[in-house]
Amino acid sequence: MTTAPAATPSPTAGPSPEGAGGAGAAVAPPHTRPAARGGRPRAAGWLAVLPLLLFVAVVFGLPAVAIALGAFTTSADAPGGAQWTTANLSSSVHGAYLTALVGSVKLSALTAFIGVVLGLPLAHAVTTSRFRALREAVLAASGVLANFGGVPLAFAFVATLGNAGELTRRLHLSDHGWSLYTFSGLTLVYLYFLVPLMVLTITPALEGLRKQWREAAQNNGATTAQYWRHVALPILTPSLLGGFVLLFGSAFAAYATAAAMVGSSVPLITLQIADALSGNVLVGQGNVALALSLDMIVIAGLVMAVYVPLQRRSARWLR
Amino acid sequence: MAALTETRRRRRPQFWRGAVALIAGLYFLGPMLLSVIFTVDVPGEGLTLGAYTGIVGTEGFASSLRLTLELAAATVAAVLLLLVPALVAVRLTAPRLRALVEIVCSLPLVVPAVALTAGINSVLRWGPDHLSHTPFFQTINAIQDPGFPVVLVLAYVLMALPLAYRTLDSGLRALDLATLVEAARSCGANWPRAVVQVVLPNLRGALLNTAFLTLALVLGEFTVASILGYMPFAVWIYSIGNSQAQTSVAVSVLSLLLTWALLLILAAAGRGRPSRTPRRSAAAPAPTAQEIP
């Protein structure tokens, strides 16, 4: 890929030795920093980064400040106007909101766990497959499915397993007590994008497992189970934990699928926030949505704080 | 004996491999197939394509699709314009900024879309509450124009940043950027020319990847738009879900196929190249010329 532009300069190579400095630059080994040679001042680097930093500072910073301020003040329509308070935060972890928070955490933990347990064998089957085309196809499809949540996913499952869905009608699932619009129905749907996400996350780690390690274990008389227990799983543990955390975060933040599918029959924190934002709260309680958002950010922040070191650690074996 | 254990070891994996493939295939393809059946096999009407032919005539289809495509174009342009110069510059002239840029681009991961919407919603309400006598008020009104809500573009760019950063960064990592630019510079190219004619063509794969992923994000985005009360495509699908179940599932299937096609093209383009180029390295200029369109 890099050869193409390297080939193009040859016709214009003549003029370059004109300046002595230019010739020196051409001979210099590639690892010297171009900036050090005055090709372009360092300030220009800053200049190119500045729009990005400004954009994030405004578009991310303002809502973040709004959440932080709003979570600790009463809303403007409350009697007495805006005042500092911790009432929003405390009501965001009590009553119905607490139920929703717990519901979200439970759903995310359960789906992430199942996603890890199902994603690992699937990824293993894919990475060790003899058919290269199959491997490429599954990885490409995983990339698609992992990004595919939201309304179309919800409607596809409603058409399949909803009250009037094809499978429900044909197999009379309703008579056996099946309903898609429940906690377990939501779990089934979430796995549709979580399992592919796990496959994507764990595949590099599985590809990093050297064949030689397995052969070495076998030569020492280890069975397959022993190999997995003492060699492969310890190496994979950071990646598996990292995958779990990533799946948890992804399920925790999901809103569209649940909103389009179950409405508010399953208590989830994302649904509660949307509800509160649409004005379905008591007067003066508007800022509870911001307090709930703050709760979510804290949990998502914890997730990232756990995920990043785990990922660094698992990367150690992948060289 | 060795041969015996060998065959036994080989056969068992084949079995569980088949089982895994079967279950995964049923689970992942089943809902798609059954959705298609759901749309063409209407109870009481028999087989019909009415759900598909009726899509275009359904109220709101054209306007929501146009809005989504406009938002997608604006978002993709903004993401690339913000990220490409920053990442190239960081690699070339200010390596110390790299950690900062990485952190800045990963920040949106910590704020789920719903929470971001809550924040944006409350910033937008500052307008009438506190800023009504300042020029900011007009700005806040302008970005909420229902014809083209800039606020959605801003939110989408922010949400696309982490993935776009990682995609572009891995594309840049595969290049020896310093050498490329040096080669171009020593041939007499000035800085803009070196970047536009040498660096960008080499980044084409990563740029396409980023554009497609951002496009997919905007096409499917529901959370921010629905809570802020706009009607792009995903929200429209949801809104017709109650009254026209068949049509809404049909649109879901179509939008899904469209997204799939987009992302599969991208995956094929992204994956095919690195493995192919080394083999053909001797004839490198030829495939490059072919790939340009």
Interface residues (C-beta under 8 A of the other chain):
Chain A: M1 T2 T3 A4 P5 A6 A7 P9 T12 A13 P15 S16 G22 A23 A25 A26 A28 P30 H31 R33 P34 A35 G39 R40 P41 R42 A44 G45 W46 L47 A48 V49 P51 L52 L53 F55 V56 V59 F60 L62 P63 A64 A66 I67 G70 A76 P121 L122 A125 T128 S129 E136 L139 A140 A141 G143 V144 L145 N147 F148 G149 G150 V151 P152 F155 A156 F157 V158 A159 T160 L161 A164 G165 E166 L167 R169 L191 Y192 V195 P196 T224 G249 F252 A253 Y255 A256 A259 A260 T270 I273 A274 L277 S278 N287 A289 L290 L292 S293 L294 M296 I297 A300 G301 M304
Chain B: R9 P13 W16 R17 V20 A21 A24 Y27 F28 G30 P31 M32 L34 S35 I37 F38 T39 D41 P43 L81 L82 L83 P85 A86 V88 A89 V90 L92 T93 A94 P95 L97 L100 V101 V104 C105 S106 L107 P108 L109 V110 V111 P112 A113 V114 A115 L116 T117 A118 G119 I120 N121 S122 V123 W126 D129 L154 A155 V157 L158 L161 A174 L175 D176 A178 T179 L180 V181 E182 A183 A184 R185 S186 C187 G188 W191 V198 P201 N202 L213 A216 L217 G220 E221 F222 T223 S226 I227 A234 V235 I237 Y238 G241 A245 S248 V249 S252 V253 S255 L256 T259 W260 L263 L264 A267 A268 R271 R273 P274 T277 S281 A284 P285 T288
